Amino acid sequence: MQYSLTDAPMDIVGIGIGPANLSLAALLKRHPQIRSRFFDRRAEFQWHAGLMLPNASLQVPFLKDLVSLVDPTNDLSFLQFLAVQKRLLCFINASFPQVLRREFNQYYRWACEQLSTLRFGSEVQAVDVDGDMIVVQGDGWRHTTRHLVLGTGQQPSVPDCAKPWLGETMLHASQYLIHNNPIEGKRVVVVGGGQTGAEVFQHLIADSDGMPASVTWVTRRSNFAPLDESSFTNELYTPGYTNYFYDLPEARRTMLLSEQKLASDGVSAALLGAIYRRVYELRYVAGLPGDLQMRPARELVGVTRRGDCWVLTLQHTQRDMQEVLEADIVVLCTGYAYGMPKCLAPIAGRIDRQGDGFVVNPDYSIRWDGPRGSRIYVQNAAKDQRGIADPNLGLVPWRCAQIINSVAERALYDIDEPAPFIHWDTQAVAVQNGAQGMEFMS
Ligand SMILES: Cc1cc2nc3c(=O)[nH]c(=O)nc-3n(C[C@H](O)[C@H](O)[C@H](O)COP(=O)(O)OP(=O)(O)OC[C@H]3O[C@@H](n4cnc5c(N)ncnc54)[C@H](O)[C@@H]3O)c2cc1C
């Protein structure tokens, strides 16, 4: 096939335009001397369209937008979007406890319109090396670039027993609104006790007309537990903590990730309250037919088909017992995991791996045997090395600022950490405060 070399060589090519690379593109708008292009296979920006439920809200404050954390006067901030749309005062008056995800999607789409460096409908099919440059190829096009930034997001995780059956009525939550199954009179099972499971459960029981015959919400967790959003827990979402975490031994990091599960994967307390009240209302006030069950401490371990229905085997995690459940529709809210993008296949042998992941340097570049001075940076691919903040929106602009500083080889952004409230690292206390710090501790 003949490829056309579309443009002059770039300094940065970004693969994927989700919030992570969109933040990078937004910050780079102020630095046109760094030539960049971003590609996404989708025809247009859509933020997790299959889960854009009407009432779903952001799990971070809106100040954690594309730019504000490192560049609060940037004209691609959420506040600027509100002002340009002439809704700033109404937004203030509305006093949303959390911004609707649909509104943040509007904001992201508006930001896309302001950026000339984005190319939608352009899947990157292969990445290779040509001389001292990286080559990125799509269908009939090719770009050369000094550096690459992977922002390809995470892929749906599905329990092994459900994988052979995936389709319209045995679906991962990412497909929930895409399949849009009729639910009236159906037996629906929701698997997964995190935020997505809660949002889907709430959606299934929201409309009193056309209720399912039954909705059963199953989770491996020992209860339907809230997200810990307290101030000290939110310190886990700071540059200081993520840098501290990065320097810990691997076994400690693994232990901490499991200990911190509810700081990242819990359900927002407001949503849990709303679900509880709705179940109460349906059961005691509206008296609507329909069986609503919540079953914690159950793991989905088997799926078979009997006639038109699914037969699910659930292992009780606290008793040595199994339950069998029939369902017409099963929604697997079983999370996401990072996987190496397929387009890296031509250079996969040149990339150092650690388990399933990359070996990530402090500037978010990965270790690989590429041309001298050419780096591959990763977004949302280093949870095991950077902690629970990595796949979250909270530190995205800070991570992008690190990447920009690294590419520019000078500090275009001041990302020095503020003095921490929590001194995670004993060494930092001893070095920074010297004898005074030791005196205070004794
Ligand atoms: C429903 C949902 C709600 C969430 N809400 C929050 C929240 O409120 N707060 C929070 O902090 N976090 C939230 N998260 C977690 C996280 O912030 C989001 O998943 C976020 O979208 C991650 O951004 P990303 O840019 O890394 O990846 P994605 O948004 O997944 O974007 C990746 C993009 O890469 C493209 N792509 C992949 N491969 C290629 C290729 N070869 N060529 C071209 N394009 C490619 C895809 O088409 C996609 O558009 C949420 C996650 C989900 C699933």
The ligand as a MOL file (V3000), in Angstrom:
LIG
                    3D

  0  0  0     0  0            999 V3000
M  V30 BEGIN CTAB
M  V30 COUNTS 53 58 0 0 0
M  V30 BEGIN ATOM
M  V30 1 C -18.3800 5.6050 32.9540 0
M  V30 2 C -17.0990 6.1520 33.5300 0
M  V30 3 C -17.1390 7.2940 34.2870 0
M  V30 4 C -15.9760 7.8090 34.8230 0
M  V30 5 N -16.0670 8.9170 35.5960 0
M  V30 6 C -14.9720 9.4020 36.1720 0
M  V30 7 C -15.0600 10.5380 37.0480 0
M  V30 8 O -16.1290 11.0710 37.2980 0
M  V30 9 N -13.9090 10.9900 37.6140 0
M  V30 10 C -12.7050 10.4050 37.3700 0
M  V30 11 O -11.7130 10.8620 37.8880 0
M  V30 12 N -12.5950 9.3430 36.5580 0
M  V30 13 C -13.6910 8.8210 35.9580 0
M  V30 14 N -13.5830 7.7170 35.1500 0
M  V30 15 C -12.2520 7.1220 34.9230 0
M  V30 16 C -11.4250 7.8650 33.8330 0
M  V30 17 O -11.2910 9.2020 34.1550 0
M  V30 18 C -12.0580 7.7600 32.4750 0
M  V30 19 O -12.0980 6.4170 32.0910 0
M  V30 20 C -11.3520 8.5590 31.3600 0
M  V30 21 O -12.1800 8.5180 30.2250 0
M  V30 22 C -9.9790 8.0340 30.9940 0
M  V30 23 O -9.4740 8.8550 29.9850 0
M  V30 24 P -8.4480 8.3790 28.8700 0
M  V30 25 O -8.2310 9.5440 27.9850 0
M  V30 26 O -7.2760 7.7560 29.5150 0
M  V30 27 O -9.1620 7.1750 28.0710 0
M  V30 28 P -10.5230 7.0660 27.2710 0
M  V30 29 O -11.5130 8.0690 27.7130 0
M  V30 30 O -10.9140 5.6390 27.3210 0
M  V30 31 O -10.1130 7.4330 25.7660 0
M  V30 32 C -9.2770 6.6040 25.0000 0
M  V30 33 C -9.4930 6.9320 23.5430 0
M  V30 34 O -8.5010 6.2720 22.7760 0
M  V30 35 C -9.0470 5.9010 21.5330 0
M  V30 36 N -8.2020 4.8700 20.9310 0
M  V30 37 C -7.8200 3.6830 21.4810 0
M  V30 38 N -6.9940 3.0340 20.6300 0
M  V30 39 C -6.8440 3.8230 19.5460 0
M  V30 40 C -6.1020 3.6890 18.3230 0
M  V30 41 N -5.3550 2.6240 18.0550 0
M  V30 42 N -6.1840 4.7020 17.4230 0
M  V30 43 C -6.9300 5.7970 17.6650 0
M  V30 44 N -7.6510 5.9540 18.7930 0
M  V30 45 C -7.6010 4.9870 19.7190 0
M  V30 46 C -10.4600 5.4410 21.9090 0
M  V30 47 O -11.3140 5.5110 20.7960 0
M  V30 48 C -10.8360 6.4510 23.0040 0
M  V30 49 O -11.5650 7.5410 22.4790 0
M  V30 50 C -14.7260 7.1790 34.5930 0
M  V30 51 C -14.6960 6.0050 33.8450 0
M  V30 52 C -15.8680 5.4910 33.3230 0
M  V30 53 C -15.8190 4.2100 32.5380 0
M  V30 END ATOM
M  V30 BEGIN BOND
M  V30 1 1 1 2
M  V30 2 1 2 3
M  V30 3 2 2 52
M  V30 4 2 3 4
M  V30 5 1 4 5
M  V30 6 1 4 50
M  V30 7 2 5 6
M  V30 8 1 6 7
M  V30 9 1 6 13
M  V30 10 2 7 8
M  V30 11 1 7 9
M  V30 12 1 9 10
M  V30 13 2 10 11
M  V30 14 1 10 12
M  V30 15 2 12 13
M  V30 16 1 13 14
M  V30 17 1 14 15
M  V30 18 1 14 50
M  V30 19 1 15 16
M  V30 20 1 16 17
M  V30 21 1 16 18
M  V30 22 1 18 19
M  V30 23 1 18 20
M  V30 24 1 20 21
M  V30 25 1 20 22
M  V30 26 1 22 23
M  V30 27 1 23 24
M  V30 28 2 24 25
M  V30 29 1 24 26
M  V30 30 1 24 27
M  V30 31 1 27 28
M  V30 32 2 28 29
M  V30 33 1 28 30
M  V30 34 1 28 31
M  V30 35 1 31 32
M  V30 36 1 32 33
M  V30 37 1 33 34
M  V30 38 1 33 48
M  V30 39 1 34 35
M  V30 40 1 35 36
M  V30 41 1 35 46
M  V30 42 1 36 37
M  V30 43 1 36 45
M  V30 44 2 37 38
M  V30 45 1 38 39
M  V30 46 1 39 40
M  V30 47 2 39 45
M  V30 48 1 40 41
M  V30 49 2 40 42
M  V30 50 1 42 43
M  V30 51 2 43 44
M  V30 52 1 44 45
M  V30 53 1 46 47
M  V30 54 1 46 48
M  V30 55 1 48 49
M  V30 56 2 50 51
M  V30 57 1 51 52
M  V30 58 1 52 53
M  V30 END BOND
M  V30 END CTAB
M  END
